[in-house]
Amino acid sequence: MNWHGLLSIYLHEMDRMRRTLFQSIFSPIISTSLYFVVFGSAIGSRITEIDGVSYGSFIVPGMIMLTILTQSISNASFGIFFPKFTNTVYELLAAPLSSFEIILGFVGAAATKSLIIGCIIIATAGIFVDLHIEHPFIMLFFLVLTSITFALFGFMIGVWADNFEKLQLIPILIITPLVFLGGSFYSINMLPEFWQKVSLLNPVLYLVSGFRWSFYEIADVSIYTSLITILVFLFSCLGILIYSFAKGYKIKN
């Protein structure tokens, strides 16, 4: 393992967060505050509780998942896309680094950024609502696992995309709607039976449900089902990435 090269990629990507401090740090705080004003106050005045939890507290895990997914994908996809766009990726490929080490450097930095933002959102949410985490270690485990998994997925998007439009296509048209329709701001038990069954086809539901269970011990699906779902997705992304990156898909050619 070339730790020196891996660390160089990691620190270079982390330095980009320092250069875009407002976008990376202050933007999630502002967005979180707006969500509480719109969802917590306006909708919360009509829906006071869900499964014994105040609506303001109920939406916190969903808000965190929404930000974690979008930030992980965005950071990882742009991290590999920009070297491709500027043709500096060949310098990276010429370095004595394996495909796994390159992926680990970019994905590790993207996941770290998402974890920092996730912690900031939790701290910000604590200002607005009474926040209690029943299983902090499980919560942290889900947070880390989700950040890594969707950073891998974002890296796949960055490898696949050959222009800025494609870079935003999947996050905007697929990921964001799936998060909003995945029980982030409501319980699927509130839906008619037909739409409950449809919601079970949404993979994001299992992430949000498992994460919410770590907070309040309430979930739309089993915690074990949530864990298996995210692990299968993680290893699938990792396997596809290592193979495609080693073959030079849309990089070497």
C-alpha positions, -999 to +999 in steps of 0.1 A: +000+000+000+014+034-011+004+054+019+024+085+009+006+087-025-028+078-010-024+105+017-014+131-009-046+125-028-066+127+004-050+159+016-053+176-018-090+168-018-095+179+018-077+212+010-105+220-015-129+221+014-108+248+030-108+268-001-146+266-005-154+271+032-187+290+027-201+264+003-188+235+024-197+246+059-220+275+060-243+264+032-255+232+051-262+253+082-283+278+063-301+249+045-308+231+078-322+263+093-345+268+063-358+232+065-367+237+102-385+269+093-405+254+064-410+218+076-406+221+113-427+252+118-452+252+089-459+215+086-450+207+122-479+229+134-503+205+115-484+172+122-474+175+159-461+139+164-452+108+144-449+075+163-446+095+196-417+117+183-423+155+176-422+162+139-393+186+142-372+158+158-385+132+134-372+150+103-337+154+116-324+119+104-340+125+070-323+159+067-290+145+075-294+117+050-304+142+023-273+162+029-250+132+033-261+116+001-259+148-020-226+159-005-209+125-008-219+122-045-210+158-053-176+158-037-165+124-051-178+129-086-162+164-090-130+151-074-123+127-103-142+146-130-121+177-127-087+160-134-104+143-164-117+177-176-082+194-173-063+163-186-043+161-154-057+126-146-028+111-167-003+124-141-023+105-115-024+073-136+014+076-141+020+076-103+029+043-086-006+039-073-031+010-077-067+016-088-078+008-052-054+033-037-066+061-060-102+053-053-095+051-016-079+086-016-107+103-034-136+084-017-120+088+017-118+126+014-154+128+001-167+107+029-147+127+055-162+160+042-197+144+044-191+133+080-180+168+090-211+183+074-233+156+090-219+165+125-225+202+118-262+194+109-267+174+141-253+203+161-274+228+142-306+207+146-299+205+184-305+243+185-340+240+171-353+207+186-348+184+215-325+159+200-319+125+216-299+096+201-307+062+215-279+044+198-250+068+191-226+041+179-251+026+155-259+062+143-222+069+137-218+035+119-247+043+095-233+078+090-198+064+080-212+036+059-236+059+040-209+085+034-185+059+020-211+041-001-224+072-018-189+086-022-182+054-042-213+060-062-204+096-068-169+085-080-187+062-105-206+092-118-175+112-121-158+085-141-188+081-163-195+118-169-177+135-198-193+169-193-207+191-164-243+183-175-239+146-170-222+153-137-254+168-123-278+146-142-281+116-118-279+135-085-306+160-095-330+138-115-326+105-095-310+108-061-328+139-048-363+127-057-355+093-042-345+109-009-376+131-007-398+101-015-379+078+008-396+087+040-371+115+049-398+139+061-427+114+067-434+078+077-446+056+049-472+043+073-490+076+066-494+066+030-522+045+014-513+008+013-505+008-024-480+036-021-465+019+009-456-010-013-443+013-040-421+030-014-405-003-005-389-003-040-370+029-031-335+019-018-331+052+000-360+043+023-339+016+039-310+040+046-333+067+061-353+041+081-321+024+096-306+058+104-338+070+121-339+038+142-306+047+157-321+080+169-356+070+181-359+032+177-387+036+152-383+025+116-404+017+085-384-014+078-361-037+098-327-024+109-311-056+096-327-051+061-314-016+061-279-028+070-278-055+044-291-032+017-264-006+022-236-032+024-247-049-008-247-015-025-213-006-011-195-037-023-213-036-056-200+000-062-165-009-050-163-039-073-176-020-104-152+009-097-121-012-093-128-031-125-138-001-146-110+021-132-084-006-138-096-011-174-094+027-180-131+032-187-135+068-199-101+076-184-073+060-204-093+062-236 
